[in-house]
């Protein structure tokens, strides 16, 4: 039991640290109304370990602390937690049906909650938390929120559907080599 707990905490901490590092390395385009937070691709880790749920949440929370707004710290991080919790049953279903190796094709289902939840919540976080009340020439609240939703959605799609499959290929190789070394 202690080994499982230690393993869970270690995996969550590694995922959280990766999330923070990736977000800070890509800081110039990981924040505000036009963002592509590459670290969101780590939602794929939820397939490999339940610690991914906690890891992406804590990583996002720490990253948002660096970002500034208390609204982002609370609601931006909550958006990631909601998405991660919704991702877990999808990942479990794929694992049950297709086994422990995630194919790129099957990985396309995993980021759906991340894309949808962030597209809905983050525009409000940006509008109310950072006071971003215009985007381009748009100043009407509905137009600004709509443009931000489009922008956030595009960034999430890039993060999860471009960088996500790359992460899946890496995780499959790491997972396979760990199993091979454990069997020797």
N, C-alpha and C positions, 0 to 999 in steps of 0.2 A: 504494500500500500504506500509506504513512504517513497519507494522508487518511482511509482507512478506519479505521485504528487510532485516530486523533484523534477521528473522528466517534463511534466506539464508546465511547471513554472519556468524551467529552462527554455523550453520551446517557445512559450509565450514571450519571454524576455528577449530572445533572439529575434523573433518576428517584430516585436515592438521596436527594438533597436534598429533593425533594418528599415522599418517604416520611417523613423525619425531621420536616420542618416540619408535615405533617399530623398525625403522631403527637403531637408536642409541643403543637400547638394544641388537640388533643382529648385531652390527657393524662388528664383526670379519668375518662374512660371508655375509654382505650386500654390500660390495664394491669389486672392482677390478675384475680380469678375471674369477674367480670362485666365483660366488655370487648367493645367494638365498635371495633376498630382500623380506622378509615376508610381509612387508608393501604394496607390490603390490597387495595383496589380497583385499585391500581397493577399488580396481576398482569396486568391487561388490556394493559399496555404491551408485554408479551412478544409479542403478536400483531404489533405495529408494528415492533419492533426486537429482535434477539437481546440487545441491551444491557440489556433489561428484566430478564433473569435476574440479571445481576450487580447491576443497580441496586436491585432490591427486596431482594436479599440484603444488600448493603452498607448500605442505608437501615435495614433491620431491625436489623442488627448495631449500628449507631451508636445507634439508638433504644433498643435493649436495654442498651447501656452506660449510658444515662441512667436506665434502670429499676433497675439495681442488682445483682441476683443473677448470679453467674458462671454458674450453671446455665442461666439464661435467655439470657445472652450467648452461650453455646456452643450449647445444645440448642434454644432458641427461634429463634435465627438459622439453625441447621442445618435446622430444620423449614421455614423459609421458602425456603432454598436447595433442599431436596428438592422442595418444591411447585413452585418455579419451573422446575427441571430437568424435572419431569414435565409441566409446562404447555407447554413449548416444542414437543414433537411434536404436541400437540393444536392449538396455534396454527398450526404449519407446515401441518398437514393442512387446516385450515379455509382458510388463505391459498391453498393449492394448488388446492383445490376451488372456492372462491368468489371468489378475487381479493383485491386489496389493501384493499378497503373492508370493514370488519367490520360486519355488521348486528347489531342488538340481539339478534335471534333466535339467530344463530350465536355470539354472545358468551356465551351461557348455558353453553356447554361449557368455556370457558376456566378459570373459577374452581374447577372440581370438585377438582383436586388441592390447591388452597389450602385449601378447606373441609375436605376429608378429612384431610389431613396435620396441620393445626393442631388439628382435633378430637381426633386420636389422641395427639399429642405434648404439646401445651400443658398439659393437665390435670396431667400428671406434672411438668412444669416448675414449675407453680404449687404443687403439693403438696410436692415435694422442694426446690425452689429458694427458695420464699418461705414455706414452712412453713404453708400454708393447709390446715389439717387438719379444718376444719368448714365447712359451707355450710348456712345456715339452721339447722335443728335436726339435720341429719345430721352424724354424727361418724365413722361406720364408713368405713374407707378406700374400699371399693368404692362406697359410696353417694356419698361426696364426689367421687371421681373421675368417677363417672357424671353427677352434677349439673354438675360443671365442664365435662365434655365436652359436655353439652347446651347450657350457657351459651356456651361457646366456639363451638360450631357455629352457634348462633343469631346471635352477633355476626359471625361470618365470612359467613354468608348475607346479613345486612344490609349489611355492608361491600361484598361482591362482587356481590350481585344487586340492590341498590338503587343504591349509588354507582358500581358498575362500569359499568352501561349509560349512566349520565350521563357518565362519563369517556369511554366509547366514542363517544358523540355529539360530545363536544368534540374528541377525537383525530381523528375523521373530518373534522371541519370544518377543523382545523389542517392535517391532512395534505393535504386538498383545496386549501386556499388556498396551501400551500407549493408544491404541484405547479403550480398556476396561475401563481404568481409566477415560478417557475423557467422556465416555458415562454415567458413574455413577453419 
